[in-house]
Amino acid sequence: MQTLIQDLRYSVRQLIKSPGFTLTAVISLALGIGATTAVFSVIYAALIDPSPLPAADRIVRMSVRTKAGSVETVNLNPIQIQQLRQVGVIENMLAMDYHAMTMTGRDLPENVNVIGLISNGFDDLGVPPALGRGLLRSDAIDGQEPQPVAVVSYKFWQERLGGDPQVVGKNLQLDRKNYAIVGVAAPRFRWYSADVYLPLKMTADPAHFCIVDFRLRPGVKHQAADAALQPLLDQFARDMPKHFPEHFKVQVGGSTSGLKGT
């Protein structure tokens, strides 16, 4: 130990005597550490911990740039969503709404983060569940009341449902209504930090607005998507001027909120 202390003291004295060498060494170390960190980050993201979603780089959020230069997300109602999904640059829609519910039927009620996800969502996101199935188109037929079914996140299943391997088919009570658990999402799939996914109710109510993400078709650039969507959004703005900013330009942007796993 004494030898180590002496060596350290000697090293410090030498560094003080040669400030130019010390500065060069420190800068070299800083650059080396920075470069190593950057390379590791790229390798980690690309190889070790990539997004669990196929073609995640093509998933975008519906956004517009205002006259003042700010970028704002735009929510759409089910009627507008049906029109939007016909635009050729869009491969599939990922509409949803978000709300808090209470898990009831237990000793103590618990708050639960719930997403109403468009019924094709699990298929289109392309992440097979850990147990059971995802939401199906038959779970929420347009204009009808959705089926009382639920997919729970892997974390919710582990922490709130005890990791029960027989959970599929059992009931989950939310706001005193029973939902049949049909699946457990994959371990790294947690779309927008939801605990539970219910089928999104698609009605003709123009006042029911949804968050809109979508996946672009292969090869479609953001600028091309902006140009293709602008005429339709202009029409929506004419129909509902209070719901859109004035003099906007469509500017779809990368949607990262749903791309991280638990």
C-alpha positions as CSV (number, residue, x, y, z in Angstrom):
1,M,0.0,0.0,0.0
2,Q,2.9,2.4,0.9
3,T,4.5,1.7,-2.4
4,L,1.3,2.5,-4.3
5,I,1.0,5.8,-2.5
6,Q,4.6,6.7,-3.3
7,D,4.0,5.8,-7.0
8,L,0.9,8.1,-7.1
9,R,2.8,11.0,-5.5
10,Y,5.6,10.6,-8.0
11,S,3.1,10.5,-10.9
12,V,1.4,13.7,-9.7
13,R,4.7,15.5,-9.3
14,Q,5.7,14.5,-12.9
15,L,2.4,15.7,-14.3
16,I,2.7,19.0,-12.5
17,K,6.2,19.5,-13.9
18,S,5.1,18.8,-17.5
19,P,1.8,20.7,-17.9
20,G,1.9,20.4,-21.7
21,F,2.2,16.6,-21.6
22,T,-0.5,16.5,-18.9
23,L,-2.9,18.5,-21.1
24,T,-2.2,16.3,-24.1
25,A,-2.7,13.2,-22.1
26,V,-6.0,14.4,-20.7
27,I,-7.3,15.5,-24.1
28,S,-6.3,12.2,-25.6
29,L,-8.0,10.3,-22.8
30,A,-11.2,12.4,-23.2
31,L,-11.3,11.9,-26.9
32,G,-10.7,8.1,-26.5
33,I,-13.4,7.7,-23.9
34,G,-15.8,9.8,-26.0
35,A,-15.2,7.8,-29.2
36,T,-15.4,4.5,-27.4
37,T,-18.8,5.6,-25.8
38,A,-20.1,6.7,-29.2
39,V,-19.1,3.4,-30.9
40,F,-20.6,1.4,-28.0
41,S,-23.8,3.3,-28.2
42,V,-24.2,2.5,-31.9
43,I,-23.3,-1.1,-31.5
44,Y,-25.6,-1.5,-28.4
45,A,-28.6,0.1,-30.3
46,A,-28.0,-1.8,-33.5
47,L,-26.9,-5.2,-32.3
48,I,-27.4,-5.7,-28.5
49,D,-30.6,-3.9,-27.8
50,P,-32.4,-3.0,-31.1
51,S,-36.0,-1.9,-31.1
52,P,-38.4,-4.8,-30.7
53,L,-40.5,-3.4,-33.5
54,P,-39.8,-4.4,-37.1
55,A,-39.2,-1.4,-39.4
56,A,-39.3,0.9,-36.4
57,D,-37.7,3.7,-38.5
58,R,-40.8,3.9,-40.7
59,I,-43.2,4.5,-37.8
60,V,-44.1,8.2,-37.6
61,R,-46.4,10.5,-35.7
62,M,-48.9,12.8,-37.4
63,S,-47.5,16.3,-36.8
64,V,-47.7,19.8,-38.4
65,R,-45.5,22.8,-38.4
66,T,-47.2,26.0,-37.5
67,K,-46.7,29.5,-39.0
68,A,-44.7,30.3,-35.9
69,G,-42.3,27.4,-36.6
70,S,-43.4,25.1,-33.7
71,V,-44.2,21.4,-34.4
72,E,-47.4,20.2,-33.0
73,T,-49.0,16.7,-33.0
74,V,-52.5,16.5,-34.5
75,N,-55.1,14.1,-33.2
76,L,-57.8,12.8,-35.6
77,N,-61.3,11.4,-35.1
78,P,-62.2,7.9,-36.4
79,I,-63.8,9.3,-39.6
80,Q,-60.7,11.2,-40.5
81,I,-58.5,8.1,-39.6
82,Q,-60.5,6.0,-42.1
83,Q,-59.8,8.6,-44.8
84,L,-56.1,8.9,-43.8
85,R,-55.5,5.1,-44.0
86,Q,-56.4,5.3,-47.8
87,V,-53.4,7.5,-48.6
88,G,-51.0,5.5,-50.6
89,V,-47.9,6.3,-48.6
90,I,-49.3,4.7,-45.5
91,E,-48.7,1.0,-44.9
92,N,-50.8,0.7,-41.7
93,M,-52.4,2.9,-39.0
94,L,-51.6,2.8,-35.3
95,A,-54.3,4.9,-33.8
96,M,-55.0,4.9,-30.1
97,D,-56.3,6.7,-27.1
98,Y,-54.9,6.9,-23.6
99,H,-56.7,6.9,-20.3
100,A,-56.3,5.9,-16.7
101,M,-58.5,3.2,-15.2
102,T,-58.7,1.6,-11.8
103,M,-58.2,-2.1,-11.2
104,T,-61.1,-3.2,-9.0
105,G,-62.3,-6.4,-7.6
106,R,-59.3,-6.7,-5.2
107,D,-58.6,-5.8,-1.6
108,L,-57.4,-2.3,-2.7
109,P,-58.0,-0.5,-6.0
110,E,-55.0,0.2,-8.1
111,N,-54.4,2.8,-10.9
112,V,-53.7,1.3,-14.3
113,N,-52.4,3.0,-17.5
114,V,-54.6,1.9,-20.3
115,I,-54.3,2.3,-24.0
116,G,-57.1,1.7,-26.4
117,L,-55.2,0.4,-29.4
118,I,-56.6,0.0,-32.9
119,S,-57.5,-3.6,-33.3
120,N,-55.0,-4.3,-36.0
121,G,-52.2,-2.8,-33.9
122,F,-50.5,-5.9,-32.6
123,D,-50.4,-7.5,-36.0
124,D,-49.1,-4.4,-37.7
125,L,-46.5,-3.8,-35.0
126,G,-45.3,-7.3,-35.6
127,V,-44.2,-8.3,-32.1
128,P,-45.6,-11.8,-31.1
129,P,-47.0,-11.9,-27.6
130,A,-45.3,-13.9,-24.8
131,L,-48.6,-15.7,-24.0
132,G,-51.9,-15.9,-25.8
133,R,-52.6,-13.5,-28.6
134,G,-52.8,-9.8,-29.4
135,L,-55.8,-7.7,-30.3
136,L,-57.6,-8.9,-33.4
137,R,-59.7,-6.9,-35.9
138,S,-62.8,-8.9,-34.7
139,D,-62.3,-7.5,-31.2
140,A,-63.4,-4.0,-32.4
141,I,-65.6,-3.8,-35.5
142,D,-66.1,-0.2,-36.6
143,G,-69.3,1.2,-35.3
144,Q,-69.8,-1.5,-32.7
145,E,-68.9,-1.8,-29.1
146,P,-65.5,-3.5,-28.7
147,Q,-65.3,-6.9,-27.1
148,P,-64.4,-6.9,-23.4
149,V,-60.9,-8.3,-23.9
150,A,-57.5,-7.1,-22.8
151,V,-53.8,-7.7,-23.5
152,V,-51.5,-7.0,-20.5
153,S,-47.9,-5.8,-20.6
154,Y,-45.2,-8.2,-19.5
155,K,-44.3,-6.0,-16.6
156,F,-47.9,-5.7,-15.4
157,W,-48.3,-9.5,-15.7
158,Q,-45.1,-10.0,-13.6
159,E,-45.6,-7.3,-11.0
160,R,-49.4,-7.1,-10.6
161,L,-50.6,-10.5,-11.7
162,G,-47.8,-12.6,-10.1
163,G,-46.5,-13.9,-13.5
164,D,-49.4,-16.4,-13.5
165,P,-48.7,-18.8,-16.4
166,Q,-52.4,-19.6,-16.6
167,V,-53.5,-15.9,-16.8
168,V,-54.9,-16.2,-20.3
169,G,-58.6,-16.6,-20.1
170,K,-58.9,-15.1,-16.6
171,N,-60.7,-11.8,-15.9
172,L,-59.2,-8.4,-15.2
173,Q,-61.6,-6.0,-13.6
174,L,-61.2,-2.4,-14.6
175,D,-63.6,0.3,-13.3
176,R,-65.8,-2.6,-12.1
177,K,-66.1,-4.1,-15.6
178,N,-64.6,-7.5,-16.4
179,Y,-62.2,-7.9,-19.3
180,A,-61.0,-11.4,-20.5
181,I,-57.2,-11.5,-20.7
182,V,-56.4,-12.8,-24.1
183,G,-52.6,-12.3,-24.1
184,V,-49.4,-11.1,-22.4
185,A,-47.3,-8.8,-24.5
186,A,-43.6,-9.6,-25.2
187,P,-41.1,-8.7,-22.5
188,R,-39.7,-5.7,-24.4
189,F,-42.9,-4.5,-25.9
190,R,-44.5,-1.6,-24.0
191,W,-46.2,0.7,-26.5
192,Y,-46.4,4.1,-24.9
193,S,-45.8,2.7,-21.4
194,A,-49.2,1.1,-21.1
195,D,-50.0,-1.5,-18.5
196,V,-53.1,-2.8,-20.4
197,Y,-54.2,-2.7,-24.0
198,L,-57.9,-2.6,-24.9
199,P,-59.5,-2.6,-28.3
200,L,-60.0,1.0,-29.5
201,K,-63.6,1.9,-30.1
202,M,-63.9,3.4,-33.6
203,T,-67.2,5.3,-33.8
204,A,-68.7,7.9,-36.0
205,D,-68.4,10.5,-33.2
206,P,-66.5,13.5,-34.7
207,A,-65.6,14.7,-31.2
208,H,-63.7,11.5,-30.3
209,F,-60.1,12.2,-31.2
210,C,-57.2,9.7,-31.2
211,I,-53.5,9.8,-31.2
212,V,-52.3,8.9,-34.7
213,D,-49.1,7.1,-35.5
214,F,-48.6,5.1,-38.7
215,R,-46.0,3.1,-40.6
216,L,-44.9,4.5,-44.0
217,R,-44.5,2.2,-46.9
218,P,-40.9,1.0,-47.7
219,G,-38.9,3.7,-49.5
220,V,-41.3,6.6,-48.7
221,K,-39.3,9.6,-47.3
222,H,-40.8,12.0,-44.8
223,Q,-40.9,14.8,-47.3
224,A,-42.9,12.6,-49.8
225,A,-45.3,11.7,-46.9
226,D,-45.8,15.4,-46.0
227,A,-46.7,16.2,-49.6
228,A,-49.1,13.3,-49.9
229,L,-50.9,14.1,-46.6
230,Q,-51.1,17.9,-47.0
231,P,-54.2,18.1,-49.2
232,L,-56.2,15.8,-46.9
233,L,-55.2,17.6,-43.7
234,D,-56.1,20.9,-45.4
235,Q,-59.6,19.5,-46.0
236,F,-59.8,18.4,-42.4
237,A,-58.8,21.9,-41.3
238,R,-61.5,23.4,-43.5
239,D,-64.1,21.1,-41.9
240,M,-62.9,21.6,-38.4
241,P,-60.9,24.9,-38.3
242,K,-60.8,25.1,-34.5
243,H,-59.0,21.8,-34.2
244,F,-56.1,22.8,-36.5
245,P,-53.5,25.7,-36.3
246,E,-53.7,28.3,-39.0
247,H,-51.4,28.1,-42.0
248,F,-49.8,24.8,-41.1
249,K,-47.6,22.4,-43.1
250,V,-47.7,18.7,-42.5
251,Q,-44.4,17.5,-41.0
252,V,-44.5,13.8,-40.0
253,G,-41.9,13.0,-37.4
254,G,-40.3,9.9,-35.9
255,S,-42.3,8.4,-33.1
256,T,-40.1,6.9,-30.4
257,S,-42.5,6.8,-27.5
258,G,-43.7,3.3,-28.3
259,L,-40.4,1.8,-29.3
260,K,-38.7,1.0,-26.0
261,G,-39.3,-2.2,-24.1
262,T,-39.6,-2.6,-20.4
